[in-house]
Amino acid sequence: MPIARDEPLRQERAQKIAEECYADVLAYCRRHAPAGHEAADLAQETFLRFVRSGGHHKGGRPIAYLMRTARSVCIDASRERRLETASLDFDVATEDSPYNDSGLIEALSKLPPVLLEVIELRYGADLEVGDVARVLGISRFSVRRRIRRALAVVDRARMRIALRHHYQRQVDPVGDEAIDALVSAMVAEDSRARGGAESRRGFLPFVVAQARFIPIWVWLAQVALVSTMVLVARLAGNGVMARWAIGVMSAASVLVCVPTLHSSRLHGVVELECSCRHNAASVLVARLIVLGCSASLCLGVMVSATSRVTGMGALWVALWACPPYFLSCAGALVMLRRCRPSSALLACVAWTCLCCGSLYMLSVAFPSAYGEASLSVWALASLASLAWLSREVVLTVRAASAGLDGLTPVVSASFR
């Protein structure tokens, strides 16, 4: 059962977590510690990050969150040093032992790293399939498939028995002094983190902070779209051209926001965001809020300026602008969720061009479609497109919350 976020980390809770998990975390860090790093230091940093991120408040087994954190700590250490992983010092079973490691080590050496990591977590840390999936940020189906592929390399029956023995012998007994020191550090870290969290608590400051990461060209592009729309409105008056142009500009205002919303996948930092305090779902929601408000403000200014320049009613102009805007937003979210990062932006451009082309064909084939008699049809189109957009927003956020397999299914499949 989850613990209340405002409740401090008690000595008894920290003691229980350390006693249950420290030996397994230390063994994992020994297997993955890069040269120049002490496994004990990495293990302690794992527990401190675990406390800082509030992992002790979450439900489920702490070992699953700790193993995920240990993985990130070892990756960070490797990137810092850029050195090869240190070799392990452990005794090999004798020939008389039914668990002779010589054949097992050879079999493990044949496994690619992506399969070896799953085996370590499943049999070395004795995590359930669901916990392994959460540590790696993949689906349970992917975990089971990778385990089957790894076990197929060697004899399955011997592999299952020998793996547990192989990893259990690497788990050294931990002294009471080490546990007590770790518990004290965890409690102190929780106190320090709680003391500094008051100023940054809440999601609203995080959303506001995301505005700093929006490139300035996005704002300039939106200003340019508004200026272009005002110029077209002055030249075309209240003719069909101006009415068609407001739809095109509203769709284009969405397109300029796509690269920023798409930047996590494009630059390959989705996995990093998934492991942060504000994870991929939080980052995506924050950017949706910031860019959505920005694009909506841009649309509102265009509608207001067009109405003032042409003398047309603001409601009419808004109804002509909203369906292309909502359709462009919904289509862009579909493309970002389903396409490869390298082709998603191009797919969004193609979708926006399709929307604009359809508007142009509509204005040519049915000029009366932009008349006052058709306003009820535009209102229904706005509601329908808004419903689709709402659905796509929910699906996109849900996919981001599901981890890498949900947010980047095409990319995740290429690594299996």
N, C-alpha and C positions, 0 to 999 in steps of 0.2 A: 504494500500500500504506500503511495507516495507520501512523503513528509512535507509539511507546510514549508513554503519557501522562506518565511520569516523566522522559522525556528532555527536556533544556532546548532552547530554540530556538537553534540555532547561527547564527553570522554568515552562513555560506554559504547556509543555507536561507532566512533572512530576506532576503538579497540577491536570491536567485532569485525569491522571491515578489514583492518590491517591483518588480523590473525587469519582470516579466511582467504585473503587474496594476495598478500604480499609475496609469498613464496612463488606462486604461479607468475605474478608480474615480473619478479626478479629473474626467474628462469627465462621468460620470454625476452627480456631485455638482454640477457646474456647471449641469446641466440642471434640477436639483431643489433647489438651494440657495435657501432663503427670503431675502428682503431682510434685510440686517443680518448675514448670515453669510458668511464667506469659504469658497469651495469647497475651498481647500487645507486649511483647518482641519477641515472635515467629513471630507475624505478621510483626514487623519491620524487623526482619532478613529475612523474606520472600521477602519483597520489595528490600532489599539490595542485596540479591542473584539474584533476578530478574534483577537488574541493572548490577551486575557483569557479569552475563551470556549474557548480551546484549539482553535480552528479549524485551526491549523497542524499539529495532530496527526491530523486526520481524513484519510481517503482521499478520492480524487476531485480535481477541479480546484479549487484555492484560489479562483479567480475567482468560482465559484458561491457559496461561503460569503461572500466579500467583498461581492458585489453584494447579497446578502440583508441583510448588516450595513449596507451603505451606505443601503439603502432605509429601514431602521429609524432610522439616524442622521438622515437628512433629514426623516423624519416627526416625530421628536422635536424637531428644530430648528424645524419649521413650527408645531408645537403650542406651543412656547415663545414664539414671536414672534406667531403668529396674523396674519401678513402675507402678501401675495400673493407668489408665486414671482418671483424676480428674472428679468428678461429676459436672454436669451443674447446675447452679442456674438460673432458669427462671420460670416465673409465669405460672401456669396451668390455662387454660380457665375455666370459671365457667360453671355450669350445664346449665345455660340459653343460653350460647353461642352456635351458630350452629357449631362452630369449637372446640368442646370439645376435649382436647388433651389426656384425660385419656385412651380412647380406642386406640388412635393412638400410644401413647407411648408403650402400651402393644403390639400392632401389630409390631412396629419397633423392640421391644426387641426379637421378634421371628425371625428376619432376621439375617442370617449369616453376618459377617463383610464385605465380598466381595460384597454382594448385598446392604448392608446398605450404603456403600461408594458411589456406583453408584447413589442411590436415593438422597443422600445428595448433590452430585454435580449437578444432573439433576434438582431437584426441590428446593434444598436449595440455591445453587449458580445460578440457572436458566441458566445453560449452555446448549447449543445445544448438540445433540448427538455426532456430530463430535468433539466438544471441549472436552466432557467427554472422548471420545476415546483417544484424544491426552494426556490428563492429566494422564490417567491410562496406556497408552502405549498398548492399545488393539484395536481391530477392531470395527467399528461401529456396525457390526452384533452382536458382543459379548455384546456391551453396550445395544442394544435393547433387546437381549435375557435376560440379567440380570434384566433389568427393568421389563420385562414381568413376570419373575419369582417372583420378589419382589411384584409386584402389585397383583399377584395371591394369596398372603398370606391373604390379607384382601379385603374388597370390593373396586373394582377399582375406581368407581366414587367418593366415599368418600375419598379415599386415595389421589387422584389427587388434590382435593380441599383443604383437610386438610393439606397436606404436605406443600404446599406453605405458608399457614397461619402459620403453626407451625414454619417454618424456618424464615419467615419474622419477626415474633415477637422476634426472637433472635438477629436481626440486630439492634443494638442500634444506635441512632444518634451520629455522630462523630463531635466533636467541631472543630472550625477553627484552634485552637492552635495545636491540634494533627495533622491535615492535614498539616499545615505550617511546623511543626517540621519534619514530615515524608518527605515532599518535599525537605527540606534543606538537610536532610540526604541522600536522593536518588541522588540529584545533586552532593553532595560532594563525594559520593561513585563512581558515574560515572566518576568524574574527577580523583579520585585516581586510579580506575581500568584502565582508558585510559592511565594514566601516566606510569603505570607499565606494560602495555601490549606490548609496543614497542619491548622489548627484546624477548618476547615469541610469537609474532605474526607470523602467517604463519603455514602451515601444515608440511613443511619440518623439522623444529626442533622437532615437535611432533613425526614424523616418526623415526628420529634419536634417540629420547629418548626411543622409544619402544625397541630398541636393548638392553637396559639395563635390560629389563624384560625377555629376552630370557634365559632360564636356560643354564648353562655352559655345561651340558651333551649333549645338542643339537649340539653344536659346536664340542665337542669331538666325538660324534657319526658320524658326517660328516667326520671328519678327519680319523676315523677308516674305514669308507667306502672307502675313497680314497686309504688308505693304502692297504686294502684288494683287491681292484681292481688292483692295481699295482702288488701285489703278484700273483694274478691269471694270469695276463697278462704275467708275467715272466715265470710262470710254463707252461702255455698253448700255449704260442707263438701266432701265428696268426691263430690258429685253430678255429673251430666252438665254442669250449668251451669259449674262450675269447670273442667272438662276442656275445654269449648268456649272458655272465656274465655282460657285460657293460649295457645291458638292465635291468637285475635284480638289479644291484647296483643303476642305475638311478631311478628306481621305489622305492627302499628302501630309497633313499635320501629324497624323499617326505614324506615317512611314519614317519621319525624321527621328522618332523616338525609339524605333526598333533596334538600332545598333547598340544603344546603351542598355536596353532591357536584355539584350542577347549577349552582352559582353562576357558574362560568367562562363557560358558554354564555349564561346568563340575563343577565349584565352585559356581554357582548360583549368579553371579554378573552382569548378562546381564541387569537386571532392573536398577542397579546402574549406569552402563555405559550409559544406555539410557537417564538418567537425567543429565549427565555431559556435560560440555562445548564441549569436544571432545566425542561424544556419541558412541554408540555401532558400528555404521557404520564406524566412523572415526577410532576407535580402530581396527576394523577388516581389513580395508583397509591398515592401517599402518603395521599391522602384516603380511598381505599378501605381502606387498612390502618388508619388512625386510626378512621374511622367503623365499619369492620367489627369492630374490637376492642371499640369502645364498645358497639355493638349486641349483640355476643356476650356481653359482660360483663353487660349489662342482661338478656339472655335467661337467662344462668346464674343471676343473682340471683333472677329471677322463678321459675325452676324450683325452686331450692333453697328459697325462701320458701314456695311453694305446697306442695311436698312436706312441709315441716315443719308447716305449718298444718293441712293436710288429712289427714296421715298416709299419703298415697299414696307409692309408691316413686318415687324421683327418676328412675329409668330410664323408668318409664311416662310421667311428666310430660314428660320431655325428648322422648320419641318423639311425644307429642301436639303439642309445640311446634315441633319442627324442620321438618316439611313446610311449614306456613304461612310460617315464617320464610324458608326457602330459596326457596320459590315467590315470595314477595313481593320478595325481593332480586333474583332473576333477572328477574322481570317489570319491575321498576323500571329495571334496566339496559337492557332492550330499549326501553322507552319513552324513556329519556334519549338513547339512541343514534339512534332513528328519528323521533322527533317534533320539531316545532318547539320552540324554547326557551319560547315563550309558552304552549304547551299541554302541554308534557312533564309538568309537576308535576300538572296536572289529570288527565292520563292515568294517572300513578302512583297518585293517590288512587282513581281508578275501578278500577284493577287490584286494589289492596288491598281495597277494598270488595267486589269480586267474590270474592276469596279468603275474606274473612270471611263473606260471605253463603253461600258454598258450604259452609263449615264448619257454619254454623247449620242449613242444610237437611239436612246429613248427620246432625247430632245429633238433629234432629226425626224424620227419616224412618227412620234406623237407629240407635236408641239403643245397640244392642249394639256399634256400631263403636268405642265408647270403652271396651269391656270388655277384660279381660285376654286373651281368646282372639284378639283382633284386633291384638295387639302386633306380630306378625310382619308383618302388612300395613302397619302404620305404619312399621316398620323399612325395608321395601322402598320405601315412599313417600319416606322420608327420603333413602335412597340415590339414588333417581331424581331427586328435586328438587335434591339436592346436585350431581349430575352436570350437570344443566342450568345451575345457578348457575355452576359452574366454567367451562363453555363460554362463558357470557355475559361472565364476567370477562375471559377471554382475548380475546374478540371486541371488547370495549369498549376494552381497553388497546391492542390492535392497531389499532383505528380511530383512537385518539388519536395513536399513533405515525405513522400515515399522513398526518397534517396535517389541514387544515381540511376537505377533501373527505371524509375518512373520519370525522372526529368530528362534523361538522355538515353532512351531505350536503344536507339540505333548505335550510339557510341558504346554503350555498355556491352552490346552483343558482340562487338568486334574484339573485346578483350576476353571473351569466354573461351 
